[in-house]
Amino acid sequence: MVVDAEQMQIASCRRWVEEVVVGLNFCPFAKPVIESAGLQYRVVNETSFEACLLALSDELQRLEADSSIETSLLIYPQGFESFDDYLELLAVADALIEDLSYDGVFQLASFHPDYCFEGQPVEDAANYTNRSPYPMLHLLRESSLEEALATVNNPEKIPARNVEFARAKGIDEMAGLLERCRSK
């Protein structure tokens, strides 16, 4: 059976969501969304900013029209391998959400294979809380996020807990886990 590149990219990202995001409990709200099939994966095989932003706009409209889709991961396997190029895409994508009057309706979470928190060394295991198999933009419904946050005590502590957890695991274990998600 021949598996095309797009299917392999989605499979890699699905493993990452299951084994890292849910498996390590980096996002305590993700498991019910995954179990209800509310997460959609879309590969964007474009490299120009314009085409990538058009794909984002299309996905926002799709989410607005279809409430059965809780959240969506746009996967950019080419064109944004450089973290700096990706950060530029992220900034323009955030501005596009505002320009399209989706501010307060949807928000973005960002993931990249070379994600590095500002001011942190590249080799800090904490960066693996946002490192993924491919550059991705994660579209979240703000109303759902607010509902989920209301069910958790001290949700503002989640990022610090994730950083502490990743650092306790160590860079080798975190890097190995991401690599396994990419290579299966």
C-alpha positions in Angstrom: 0.0 0.0 0.0 1.4 3.4 -1.0 0.9 6.2 1.5 1.2 9.7 0.1 3.2 12.4 1.8 0.2 14.3 3.1 -1.2 11.2 4.8 2.3 10.6 6.4 2.4 14.2 7.6 -1.0 14.0 9.2 -0.1 10.6 10.8 3.0 12.1 12.3 1.1 15.1 13.7 -1.7 12.8 15.0 1.0 10.7 16.8 2.5 13.9 18.2 -1.0 15.1 19.5 -1.7 11.7 21.0 1.7 10.9 22.5 3.0 14.4 23.5 0.1 16.8 23.8 -2.4 14.3 25.3 0.1 11.7 26.5 2.2 14.1 28.5 -0.9 16.1 29.4 0.6 19.4 28.0 -3.0 20.4 27.2 -5.5 19.0 29.7 -8.4 19.9 27.4 -7.2 18.0 24.3 -8.3 14.5 25.2 -12.0 15.0 25.0 -11.7 16.9 21.7 -9.6 14.0 20.3 -12.0 11.4 21.5 -15.0 13.2 20.0 -13.2 13.6 16.6 -13.4 17.3 17.0 -9.8 17.9 15.8 -9.2 18.3 12.1 -5.8 18.1 10.4 -5.2 20.0 7.1 -1.9 20.0 5.2 -1.1 23.3 3.4 1.2 22.4 0.5 1.9 26.0 -0.4 5.0 28.1 0.3 4.0 31.7 -0.5 2.7 33.8 2.3 -0.4 34.7 0.2 -1.4 31.1 -0.5 -0.7 30.1 3.1 -2.8 33.0 4.5 -5.6 32.1 2.0 -5.6 28.6 3.4 -5.9 30.0 6.9 -8.8 32.2 5.8 -10.5 29.3 4.2 -10.0 27.2 7.4 -11.4 30.0 9.5 -14.5 30.2 7.3 -14.9 26.4 7.4 -14.7 26.4 11.2 -17.3 29.2 11.4 -19.6 27.3 9.1 -19.2 23.9 10.8 -19.5 23.8 14.6 -18.8 20.1 14.7 -15.2 20.9 14.1 -13.9 22.0 17.4 -10.4 22.9 16.5 -8.0 22.6 13.5 -4.3 22.1 12.9 -3.0 23.6 9.7 0.3 21.8 8.9 2.9 23.7 6.8 5.4 21.0 5.7 7.3 23.3 3.4 8.3 26.9 3.2 8.5 27.6 6.9 11.3 25.3 8.1 13.1 28.4 9.4 11.7 29.3 12.8 12.1 33.0 12.0 10.1 32.6 8.7 7.5 30.8 10.7 7.3 33.6 13.3 6.7 36.0 10.5 3.8 33.8 9.2 2.4 33.6 12.8 2.5 37.4 13.2 0.7 38.0 9.8 -1.8 35.2 10.6 -2.7 36.8 13.9 -3.2 40.1 12.1 -5.4 38.3 9.5 -7.6 37.0 12.2 -8.2 40.5 13.4 -8.6 41.9 9.9 -11.3 39.2 9.1 -13.1 40.1 12.4 -12.4 36.7 14.0 -10.6 38.3 16.9 -12.4 37.0 20.0 -13.8 34.1 18.0 -10.7 32.2 17.1 -7.1 32.3 18.3 -3.9 30.7 17.3 -1.5 28.4 19.1 1.9 27.9 17.5 4.0 24.9 17.1 7.3 24.4 15.1 10.0 21.7 15.1 12.6 24.3 16.2 10.3 26.2 18.5 12.3 28.3 21.0 10.8 30.5 23.7 12.1 34.1 23.6 15.1 34.4 25.9 15.6 30.7 26.3 18.5 28.6 25.0 17.7 26.4 22.0 18.7 23.3 23.9 16.2 24.0 26.8 13.9 21.0 27.0 11.1 23.5 27.8 11.0 24.4 24.1 9.6 20.9 23.4 6.2 22.0 24.9 5.7 23.7 21.6 7.9 21.6 19.3 6.0 19.6 16.7 6.8 17.4 13.7 6.0 20.2 11.3 5.3 24.0 11.5 1.7 24.3 12.5 -1.0 26.9 13.3 -3.6 25.6 15.7 -6.9 27.3 15.4 -8.9 27.3 18.6 -12.5 28.5 19.3 -12.2 31.0 22.1 -15.6 30.2 23.6 -14.6 26.5 23.9 -11.2 27.5 25.4 -13.0 29.7 28.0 -15.3 26.9 28.9 -12.4 24.4 29.2 -10.4 26.9 31.3 -13.3 27.3 33.7 -13.2 23.6 34.6 -9.6 23.6 35.8 -8.2 25.0 39.0 -5.4 27.5 38.3 -5.2 27.2 34.5 -2.6 29.9 34.4 -0.2 27.4 36.0 -0.4 25.0 33.1 2.4 26.5 31.0 4.8 26.5 34.0 3.9 22.9 34.9 4.6 21.9 31.3 8.0 23.6 31.3 8.9 22.0 34.6 7.7 18.6 33.3 9.7 18.9 30.0 12.8 19.9 31.9 12.5 17.0 34.3 12.2 14.6 31.4 15.3 16.2 29.8 16.3 17.2 26.3 17.3 13.7 25.2 13.9 12.2 26.1 11.9 15.0 24.7 13.8 15.1 21.5 13.5 11.3 21.2 9.8 11.4 21.7 9.4 14.0 18.9 11.6 12.1 16.6 9.6 8.9 17.2 6.5 10.8 16.2 8.1 11.9 13.0 9.6 8.6 12.0 6.9 5.9 12.6 
